[in-house]
């Protein structure tokens, strides 16, 4: 199994975001980044255990209630 170097992944993501900023409008880039972050959070939530889900629900209710 190949180890994933976090610095290389970060550099690659930064490079892709820079290319998006160059070739597209900044609003499109922010939309893509926002949707990616939302998908990441949803994925974390789906994989999380019950205790983590309860903590996330408490956090969301604290901020949005």
VENKAMO-V50262 format. One record per pair of residues at least 4 apart in sequence whose C-alpha atoms are under 6 Angstrom apart, sorted by sequence separation. I is the first residue (numbers start at 1). J is the second residue. D is the distance in whole Angstrom. If there is no record, write none. Layout:
I_J_D, I_J_D
This chain:
20_24_5, 30_34_6, 44_48_6, 48_52_6, 60_64_6, 61_65_5, 21_26_6
